[in-house]
Amino acid sequence: GRPRLGFSAASGTEQNSRRRSGKAARAAKRREAAEANKAVAVEILEIPPGGMDMDQLCEDLATTQAEVIKVLFMKGIAVQMGQVLDRETVIAVSEAQDVEWMDQTEGGIADMARKLTSFYEDDEEDDLEDRPPVVTIMGHVDHGKTSLLDYIRKSKVAAGEAGGITQAIGAYQVSTFINDEERNITFLDTPGHEAFSAMRARGARVTDIAIVVVAADDGVRPQTKEAVSHARAAGVPLIIAVNKMDKESANPDRVRDELAALEVVCEEWGGDVPFIPVSAKTGMGIEQLLETVALTAEVEELVANPESNARGTVVEAYLDKQRGAMATLLVQNGTLRMGDAVLVGSSWGKVRAIADAYGNKLEEAGPSTPVQIMGLGGVPMAGEEFDVMDTETEARDIAAERASKERINTIEGNTVSLSNLAAAKDDEDGVQTINLIVKTDVSGSVEAVKAALGALPQDRVLLRFLHTAAGEVTESDIDLAAASEGIILAFNTTVSDKVTERAKGARVEVRAYEVIYGLVDEVRAAMEGKLSGVKDEVFIGKAECKAVFGGGNSKVAGSLVLEGQLTMGANLRVMRNNKQMYLGKVGSLRRIKDKVKKVEAGLECGVGAEPEWPDWKPGDAIECFDLVDRIQTLESASDDLSKKVDEIKAAEEKAKAAAAAAA
């Protein structure tokens, strides 16, 4: 069997100390990388109106011509080494290399006074301040997630404030101390992961850290795997809280083993995921858990600008018969104040009341603060982003425009299915992706389906498994598919009527299969549907120009057909010294004085080009061919890509050899 990995002898305090020291090292690496980038690549590429030659572009972007050719090839643009690229092509390369650009006519780089930041692109770096982390706690239904939340909330809120008060909204803040310094942490209570998926669906990185609760006496369960899948899909740091350590049957080693099978390796085993033993009943490990969250947030360097207009995300919302639309908002940037004009989707309103998680009235709320507001004209969806506008008129106009677009989209539909995936959005690097959620009858079938699909060539279209598990298709699967524009494949498992209705409402396709070959064939068809068609040349004939007749542009090549035949209207290519001189069509064919439709090998004829071409010369090689559309298969697309990459590499090596010889 697999040898058991050794445990670290370090205590929890020593591990936290390592995380603190590791933060400085990571920050130093980031600074070194930034300095290295400045030394070799321009910060902002200035693009002349007439474009740029490839040599200068490669020098400015600190890349190679082969890389530029590959990037453009993946975008469907064929270029050659040393070619001059137009403005639009240079922009495409610049964006693919993550380099900002500007038109040279707009002025110099000195005019760009404000440096853009990674997360808050409208805020200057000097205005950014540290903000509390936003933490989501997930896990299996019986593993003590709610108990853990309750213990944290009750132990970290003053007794006079918390006693007898029912939490009004699904988010709240607590405080902890690290080195005698108070740190705030915002927790989101998102049962079933609905809000978590909805937030991710709209691109809002609401959650900064995800805590997955696993019961020490029960180990990894289906919803545990689901929680890990959601956290990975959101791209946030993961912390494992092993709950119920107060029980005699607690077995944390089992949890480590089962999590390792999910590629979640704890720090004690050399991984990067903190593994904190806790007990929601006795309070064991709660302080260490909160300290770990605070230290992880410190490493992430979470910042916001409290002086700007508020922006954030809707956590939940409902309609109150007396007070109207009530929305729980998480302020992510800026400060929300009474009287602000808030725009959420196609709804807007003036903030008439602000309350925190415990019902206390507030005048304003800063970054990472969860609040409940009153005053919106409609009930927004969980996960929608909100913005505070400068004027009520601006908010009203934008809301009306969005409402109009929503009506149009509702009519046209926006369903993602295996039949229309060819029109789905592609990744920026040209490699396209299909997101899949696989549910099967037993766990053995999961591996069988993944192995069968993994055998398909994936050089141009990748299959991304967001979640795979045995069991019925659940509403959480629908949420994850809707958030990721994914497809659910159900193999020998059932789909309830409730889930089916949920899928229809979310416009998610659930495909059910009983034979694995049918599943593989349909996924293959979907992958090949995302590949663009290609045109293959079919040889017709070859001739040689012996003499040139006529004057002006109406010149004709007196030619001898060497092979095959020349056909009227076929594609025509003229080669001279192995270089293409002309590409068009056969515009005229004559035998002596008669017009003909084709001329066979061994016969002489007069060849005219369409459009007319006056530069015929004796000795030109004439090639006649047809273009035939060919639907690419996964195998042919993989072969074509490999050949193109090999050609680019060979050309680059040849250029390097020539440069070395010249030196």
Secondary structure, 3 states (H helix, E strand, C coil): CCCCCCCCCCCHHHHHHHHHHHHHHHHHHHHHHHHHHHHHCCCEEEECCCCEEHHHHHHHHCCCHHHHHHHHHHCCCCCCCCCEECHHHHHHHHHHCCCEEEEHHHCCHHHCCCCCCCCCCCCCHHHCEECCCEEEEEECCCCCHHHHHHHHHHHHCCHHHHCCCCCCCCEEEEEEEECCEEEEEEEECCHHHHHHHHHHHCCCCCCCEEEEEEECCCCCCHHHHHHHHHHHHHCCCEEEEEECCCCCCCCHHHHHHHHHHCCCCEHHHCCCECEEECCCCCCCCHHHHHHHHHHHHHHHCCEECCCCECEEEEEEEEEECCCEEEEEEEEEECEEECCCEEEECCEEEEEEEEECCCCCECCEECCCEEEEEEEECCCCCCCCEEEEECCHHHHHHHHHHHHHHHHHHHHHCCCECCCCHHHCCCCCCCCEEEEEEEEECCHHHHHHHHHHHHCCCCCCEEEEEEEEEECCCCHHHHHHHHHHCCEEEEECCCCCHHHHHHHHHHCECEEEECCHHHHHHHHHHHHHHCCCCEEEEEEEEEEEEEEEECCCCCCEEEEEEEEEEEECCCEEEEEECCEEEEEEEEEEEEECCEECCEEECCCEEEEEEECCCCCCCCCCEEEEEEEEEECCCHHHHHHHHHHHHHHHHHHHHHHHHHHHHHC
